[in-house]
Amino acid sequence: MGDEPPPEEDEEQETYAFNYGKDWPAAFGDMGSIMLGGRPTNHTLGPLQQQNILIAAAPYRAPTPRRAGKGKPLPASDYEGEQETTQRKKTQKEAQRLILPKVKEESPDHFIRRLDAHKHAPTALVAPMNEFEAKDDSLFAKRMMAIKETADEEFAENHLILPKGPKEQAAQFEQRLAAAKKQFTIIMPIGAHESPGQWEARLKAAKKSRRIIMPKGEKEPDKGFSMRLEMAASCEWVVHPYDPDTKRQFPAPGGAMTEPAAETEAQYYRRLQACKERTALVFEPGDLRAIEKAIGPEQVHKEEAPPSAAPSAADVAAAAMAESEAENAKTRAAEEEEEKRKAAEKAEAEAAKSEEESMKERLEQMKIKQEEERKRQEEEEAAKGFDMEKINIKTIGFMPLKKLLQERGVPKEQIFGCSNKVALMEVAKKWGDELKIQWTED
């Protein structure tokens, strides 16, 4: 299961408008628009039609002297340098599917990695990096590796692995990659309205399904979602999730059209019943006439039979999903608690480290201040070594005065510039108390 490409008549079958909600795979529209020369794609086409647009637009064959080529390399983007364009066109000669130009999220290394994937898996459809993979480029690298690993598989032709989804966690992304490496069927990332348990249930069903399984709808009941997963393996077409928001019209007897109306929950369960019983047909949400034609009119009894004591398969699946979700919630709670504990320990360790560093800094400052105080005291002690000395101006000679001033720190150039005792005394008086001399004339 899951290794068959879509049949050629898909376009005749999936002709109604799909409502992807918040689960629209942007890679479908982005890749298709670039391959079609910038023309916008229709986001209401079914997933198989979206896939077929890419399959039809992507083939490339380099021309040779003996045969004409098919397709032509795509023009450069605003984010692609001249050398990168040259390298892409060189790689394009080895690939059999169009290589998209470099996108804004890709660095030169990312772009080279994508070119390498095209080179090793020449028939694969390779989506560029998106904004969610740009936040963790290791996931982009793993997707490129997965594409290369499927190159020799029977389903390698037109194989597409979608980039990381907006809600998809790294572990969920890797789960999807592991499954995608074993089948042709595209597996969509976890949906905006899916819990981790519901995602795992859809992934399990997707591994057995021949067709894409849409994520859980925003208002889709859990029981209906379980029923849709249960029948996916036997259905030949994509089963649309519950769609109570899109008003649709259908042909009525006499050629008129019905009033626009959205699907009710009761009608949704009738549609699921029709899909289960008539697996080769596809049913648009709200198409009551087609459903009645397929499985007969809805039986309404005044006295309903008592409900069976035995639960249905859908009830069992829903219960199992709920149990799995509860277990996952418990596991996540334990993991979150462990993360909080580790974060608290880390914060405590960082606080202790910060306190230790602060203490070291304070000790260093204290040492510096102590050293400065020691030097200051030494200088004061040194200054105290010179007590005030009484010197008689009349009795001291010129040379002894000259020597005394020199010992007390008067610069030599000031001393030797004096030619007599009077000049020396003028210099001495300028230095004042610093010389520690009390001049007398006794």
Secondary structure, DSSP 8 states (H G I E B T S, - for coil): -------TTHHHH--S----GGG--HHHHHHHHHHTTT----TTS-HHHHHHHHHHH-B-B--BTTB--BS------TT--HHHHHHHHHHHTT-SB------TT--HHHHHHHHHHHHHSTTSB-----TTTTTSHHHHHHHHHHHHHTTTSTT-TT-B-----SS--HHHHHHHHHHHTT-SS------TT--HHHHHHHHHHHTT-SS------TT--HHHHHHHHHHTTT-SS------SS--B--B-TTS-B---B---HHHHHHHHHHHHH-TT----TT-HHHHHHHH-S----SS-----SS--HHHHHHHHHHHHHHHHHHHHHHHHHHHHHHHHHHHHHHHHHHHHHHHHHHHHHHHHHHHHHHHHHHHHHHHHTS--EEEETTTS-HHHHHHHHHHTT--HHHHTT--SHHHHHHHHHHHGGGG-EEEE--
